[in-house]
């Protein structure tokens, strides 16, 4: 069933959620232009402009331009994502955390509390790293000083400001998830990338021969075709799923016959969505911030060279992390044993497969196969379009990672909007065909 945008205004709850989401994202975008005390925003923007092909450009993309502005949101939500990764990994090896996961909402609230504490610690460490990095830039900038002040007071204010900004974004994302539409953390990253797309388009067009650049019209056409093709591939795979047929046995309750219908169990090709590239990028960016604590060290120079986006070592680690998180996040969010047990309790079975453990093993086998294909697709989309940046100097915003995040989050949000509309239509159907109730009718 298709739903047009005209129906959004007729659902008060959905309209309220959409307006709340847009309002919170607007607050995020306004905060991007609030600069850390003591930093010259103009000089900082020029410095980042010349470093857009490395990790600095990747930082700036995920923070929505906060690095080039040296905003209070410069750390973005990456410390929170890193803390979430840590506790998801620890939940597999630490029995106490695993027990908390099984306690339902109360246990999940406790894990979220631990995650927030870890976020504060990581934000403080990264804040110190950025303060030291800014002081290094100040000593290298010559007459154009990035900082107006330096010393202990500047470091303290920078750490306090950046940590507070990260915690505010974490709270903002949680509020969007609870009271808005979509996943709040993903939408914050989405908004940061989309907000910079017009500037990326202008920057790419300035590289054409019409503007005195080095890109021929055919090259620009090729870039456009590749971007559109990448978007089409992302939509195709994100909508792709494997349907496992499920048959429900017939049973007699009283004088009525129930069951007997056929349905299917949908398994998405990419169950993890946009989480793997976000997690992988977060891990690869974290060592770069830590390296600022040890400037000039041999291992720091080696790591910075190895983790340069586009380098062979970077691509190998990036692809490996994406594949790992595709399998790991799928295993965390989808349990074949629970699905098989629920089917057995409801009288359902997969034709030709015995109910119980055999069904769980079959679902796990199918899920592992399609997840492998989905992981290869995600890794290819994130890495292969990078040749646009290497060969033509195209901004990060047209790379595979950014396109995957934008399209994936947009599809997920659109799916949630459609779910609200479907739920509303069922409520309206039940209200119009149900028993009449005397009194005022609710809208």
C-alpha positions in Angstrom: 0.0 0.0 0.0 1.4 3.4 -1.0 1.1 6.5 1.0 1.6 10.0 -0.3 3.1 13.0 1.5 -0.4 14.6 1.6 -1.4 12.1 4.3 1.3 13.3 6.7 -0.7 16.4 7.6 -3.8 14.4 8.4 -2.0 12.4 11.2 -1.5 14.7 14.2 0.9 12.4 16.1 3.1 11.8 13.0 3.1 15.5 12.1 4.2 16.3 15.7 7.0 13.8 15.6 8.2 15.1 12.2 8.2 18.7 13.4 10.0 17.7 16.6 12.7 15.8 14.6 13.2 18.8 12.3 13.4 21.2 15.2 16.0 19.1 17.0 18.1 18.8 13.8 17.9 22.6 13.4 19.3 23.0 16.9 22.2 20.8 15.9 22.9 22.8 12.8 22.8 26.1 14.7 25.3 24.7 17.2 27.7 23.9 14.4 28.4 27.7 14.2 29.2 28.1 17.9 33.0 28.1 18.0 35.2 26.8 20.8 36.5 29.8 22.9 39.9 31.1 21.8 39.8 29.7 18.2 39.9 31.9 15.1 37.2 30.3 12.9 38.3 31.8 9.6 41.9 30.6 9.8 40.7 27.2 11.0 38.3 26.8 8.0 41.2 27.6 5.6 43.4 25.0 7.2 40.7 22.3 7.0 40.0 23.2 3.4 43.5 22.2 2.4 43.3 18.9 4.3 40.0 17.6 3.0 41.5 14.6 1.3 42.7 12.9 4.5 41.4 12.0 7.8 40.7 15.7 8.5 38.1 15.7 5.7 36.6 12.5 7.0 36.3 14.1 10.5 34.7 17.1 9.0 32.2 15.1 7.0 31.0 13.0 10.0 30.8 16.1 12.2 28.7 18.1 9.6 31.4 20.7 9.1 32.0 21.2 12.9 35.8 20.7 12.5 36.2 23.4 9.9 34.2 25.7 12.2 36.0 24.2 15.3 32.5 24.1 16.8 31.5 23.0 20.3 30.1 19.9 18.4 33.5 19.2 16.8 33.7 15.7 18.4 30.2 14.9 17.1 28.6 11.7 18.2 31.7 9.6 17.6 32.6 9.2 21.3 29.1 7.9 22.0 29.3 5.5 19.0 32.8 4.3 20.2 31.4 3.7 23.7 28.4 1.8 22.2 30.8 -0.4 20.2 32.9 -1.1 23.4 29.9 -2.3 25.4 28.4 -4.3 22.6 31.7 -6.2 22.3 32.1 -6.5 26.1 28.5 -7.9 26.3 29.7 -11.0 24.4 32.7 -11.8 26.7 31.6 -10.4 30.1 28.8 -12.6 31.7 27.5 -9.8 33.9 26.8 -7.6 30.9 25.2 -10.5 29.1 22.9 -11.1 32.0 21.9 -7.4 31.9 20.9 -7.7 28.3 18.6 -10.5 29.2 16.8 -8.5 31.9 14.8 -6.6 29.4 14.4 -2.8 29.5 15.8 -2.4 33.0 19.0 -4.1 32.0 19.2 -2.1 28.8 18.8 1.1 30.8 21.7 0.1 33.0 23.9 -0.6 30.0 22.9 2.8 28.5 24.0 4.4 31.7 27.4 2.7 31.5 27.7 3.8 27.9 27.1 7.4 28.9 29.9 7.3 31.5 32.2 5.8 28.9 31.2 8.5 26.4 32.3 11.2 28.9 35.7 9.5 29.4 36.3 9.1 25.6 35.2 12.7 24.9 37.6 14.0 27.6 40.5 12.1 26.0 39.6 13.2 22.5 39.1 16.8 23.8 42.6 16.9 25.3 44.0 15.5 22.0 42.2 18.2 19.9 43.4 21.0 22.3 47.0 19.8 21.9 46.6 19.5 18.1 45.3 23.1 18.0 48.3 24.4 19.9 50.5 22.5 17.5 48.7 24.3 14.6 49.2 27.6 16.4 53.0 27.1 16.5 53.0 26.1 12.8 50.7 28.9 11.5 53.3 31.6 11.6 51.7 35.1 11.7 48.2 33.6 11.2 47.6 32.1 14.7 44.7 29.7 14.9 44.4 30.3 18.6 44.1 33.7 20.4 45.1 32.1 23.7 46.9 29.0 24.8 48.0 27.2 27.9 46.2 25.3 30.7 43.1 27.5 30.7 42.6 27.0 26.9 43.0 23.2 27.3 40.6 23.0 30.2 37.9 25.2 28.4 38.3 23.1 25.2 37.9 19.8 26.9 34.9 21.1 28.9 33.3 22.6 25.8 33.8 19.6 23.5 32.7 17.1 26.1 29.6 19.1 26.9 28.8 19.4 23.1 29.1 15.6 22.7 26.8 14.9 25.7 24.3 17.4 24.3 24.3 15.7 20.9 23.9 12.3 22.7 20.9 13.6 24.5 19.6 15.2 21.3 19.8 11.9 19.5 18.0 10.0 22.3 15.2 12.6 22.3 14.8 12.2 18.5 14.6 8.4 18.8 12.0 8.6 21.6 9.9 11.5 20.6 10.6 11.9 16.9 11.0 9.8 13.8 14.0 7.5 13.0 17.2 6.8 14.8 18.4 10.0 16.4 22.2 9.3 16.2 22.0 8.3 12.6 19.9 11.3 11.7 22.4 13.7 13.3 25.2 12.2 11.0 22.7 12.3 8.1 21.9 15.9 8.7 25.6 16.9 8.9 26.3 15.2 5.5 23.2 16.5 3.7 23.9 20.1 4.9 27.3 20.1 3.2 26.1 18.5 -0.1 25.3 21.9 -1.8 28.8 23.2 -1.0 30.2 19.9 -2.3 28.3 20.3 -5.6 29.6 23.8 -6.0 33.1 22.7 -5.2 32.9 19.9 -7.7 31.5 22.2 -10.5 34.4 24.6 -9.8 36.8 21.8 -10.8 35.3 21.8 -14.4 37.0 23.4 -17.4 34.2 25.9 -17.6 35.4 27.3 -14.2 39.1 27.1 -15.1 39.5 23.6 -13.5 40.9 20.4 -14.8 37.8 18.3 -15.2 36.3 17.9 -18.7 32.6 17.9 -19.2 32.7 14.2 -20.0 34.5 13.5 -16.7 31.8 15.4 -14.8 29.2 13.4 -16.6 31.0 10.2 -15.6 31.1 11.3 -12.0 27.3 12.0 -12.1 26.6 8.6 -13.6 28.7 6.8 -11.0 27.0 8.7 -8.1 23.5 7.9 -9.5 24.5 4.2 -10.1 25.9 4.0 -6.5 22.6 5.3 -5.2 20.6 2.8 -7.3 22.8 -0.1 -6.0 22.3 1.0 -2.4 18.5 1.2 -2.8 18.5 -2.2 -4.5 20.4 -4.0 -1.8 18.8 -2.2 1.1 15.4 -3.3 -0.2 16.6 -6.8 -1.0 15.6 -9.7 1.3 15.4 -13.4 1.4 11.9 -14.8 2.1 11.8 -18.0 4.0 8.4 -19.7 3.6 6.5 -20.4 6.9 3.4 -22.6 7.1 1.1 -22.6 10.1 -0.6 -25.8 11.2 -4.4 -26.0 11.4 -5.9 -26.3 14.8 -9.5 -26.5 16.1 -10.6 -24.2 18.9 -14.2 -24.9 20.0 -16.1 -25.1 16.7 -13.8 -22.9 14.7 -10.8 -23.9 12.6 -7.7 -21.6 12.9 -4.4 -21.5 11.1 -3.4 -23.2 7.9 -2.2 -20.1 6.2 1.1 -19.6 4.5 3.4 -16.6 5.1 7.1 -15.9 5.0 10.0 -14.8 7.3 11.8 -11.8 5.7 15.6 -11.7 6.1 17.2 -8.5 4.9 20.4 -8.7 2.8 21.9 -5.9 4.9 20.4 -6.4 8.4 23.0 -4.1 10.0 22.0 -1.1 7.8 24.4 1.8 8.0 25.9 0.8 11.4 29.0 -1.1 10.1 30.5 1.9 8.1 29.8 4.3 11.0 31.3 1.9 13.5 34.4 1.2 11.3 34.9 4.9 10.6 34.6 5.7 14.3 37.3 3.2 15.2 39.7 4.4 12.4 39.3 8.0 13.5 39.8 7.4 17.2 43.6 6.5 16.9 44.2 9.7 14.9 42.9 11.8 17.8 45.0 9.9 20.3 48.1 10.4 18.2 48.0 14.1 19.0 48.9 13.2 22.6 52.3 12.0 21.3 53.4 14.4 18.6 56.5 13.5 16.7 56.7 9.9 17.8 57.8 7.3 15.2 54.7 5.1 15.7 52.5 8.1 15.4 53.9 9.1 12.0 53.6 5.5 10.9 50.0 5.3 12.0 49.1 8.6 10.4 50.5 7.4 7.0 48.9 4.0 7.3 45.5 5.4 8.2 45.3 7.9 5.4 42.0 7.4 3.6 42.7 5.8 0.2 45.9 4.1 1.3 46.1 0.3 0.9 46.4 -0.3 4.7 43.5 1.9 5.4 41.3 0.2 2.9 42.2 -3.3 4.1 41.4 -2.4 7.7 38.3 -0.5 6.7 36.9 -3.4 4.7 37.8 -5.9 7.5 36.0 -3.8 10.1 32.9 -3.4 7.9 32.6 -7.1 7.3 33.1 -7.8 11.0 30.5 -5.4 12.2 28.0 -6.6 9.5 28.2 -10.1 11.1 28.5 -8.9 14.7 25.6 -6.4 14.6 23.4 -8.9 12.8 24.2 -11.5 15.5 23.4 -9.0 18.2 20.0 -7.8 16.8 18.7 -11.1 15.3 18.7 -14.4 17.2 17.7 -17.4 15.1 17.0 -19.5 18.2 14.4 -17.0 19.5 12.8 -16.8 16.1 12.6 -20.6 15.8 11.1 -20.9 19.3 8.5 -18.3 18.6 7.5 -20.1 15.4 7.2 -23.4 17.3 5.1 -21.8 20.0 2.8 -20.3 17.4 2.4 -23.5 15.5 4.5 -22.4 12.5 7.2 -24.3 10.7 9.4 -24.1 7.6 8.3 -26.7 5.1 10.8 -29.6 5.0 12.6 -28.4 8.2 11.9 -29.9 11.6 10.7 -27.4 14.2 13.1 -26.3 17.0 16.9 -26.6 16.7 16.8 -27.7 13.0 14.8 -24.6 12.1 17.2 -22.3 14.1 20.2 -23.9 12.3 18.5 -23.5 8.9 17.7 -19.8 9.6 21.2 -19.2 10.9 22.7 -20.8 7.7 20.6 -18.7 5.4 21.2 -15.5 7.4 25.0 -16.1 7.4 25.0 -16.5 3.6 23.0 -13.4 2.8 24.9 -11.4 5.5 28.2 -12.3 3.8 26.8 -11.0 0.5 25.5 -7.9 2.3 28.9 -7.3 3.9 30.7 -7.5 0.6 28.2 -5.1 -0.9 28.6 -2.6 2.0 32.4 -2.8 1.8 32.4 -2.4 -2.0 30.1 0.6 -1.9 32.2 2.3 0.8 35.6 1.7 -0.8 35.3 1.5 -4.6 33.8 5.0 -5.2 36.8 6.5 -3.3 38.6 6.5 -6.7 36.5 9.6 -7.5 38.3 11.4 -4.7 41.7 10.0 -5.5 41.7 10.6 -9.2 39.5 13.7 -9.6 39.6 15.4 -6.1 35.9 15.0 -5.6 34.7 15.8 -2.0 34.0 13.1 0.5 30.3 13.8 0.3 30.2 11.9 -3.0 32.0 8.9 -1.6 30.4 5.6 -1.0 30.4 5.9 2.8 28.5 9.2 2.8 26.0 8.0 0.1 25.4 4.8 2.0 24.6 6.7 5.2 22.4 9.2 3.5 20.4 6.7 1.4 20.2 4.1 4.2 19.0 6.6 6.9 16.5 8.1 4.4 15.1 4.7 3.6 14.9 3.7 7.3 13.2 7.0 8.2 10.7 6.7 5.3 10.0 3.1 6.4 9.1 4.4 9.9 6.9 7.1 8.5 5.1 4.5 6.4 4.7 2.3 9.5 3.0 5.2 11.3 0.7 5.8 8.4 -0.2 2.1 8.1 -0.9 1.9 11.9 -3.1 5.0 11.6 -5.0 3.5 8.7 -5.7 0.3 10.7 -6.8 2.3 13.7 -9.2 4.3 11.5 -10.6 1.1 9.9 -11.2 -0.4 13.4 -12.8 2.8 14.6 -15.2 3.0 11.6 -16.2 -0.7 11.7 -16.1 -1.4 15.4 -19.0 -1.1 17.9 -20.5 2.3 18.3 -19.8 4.1 21.6 -21.9 6.8 22.9 -20.2 10.1 23.7 -17.7 12.3 22.1 -15.6 10.6 19.4 -11.8 11.1 19.5 -10.1 12.4 16.5 
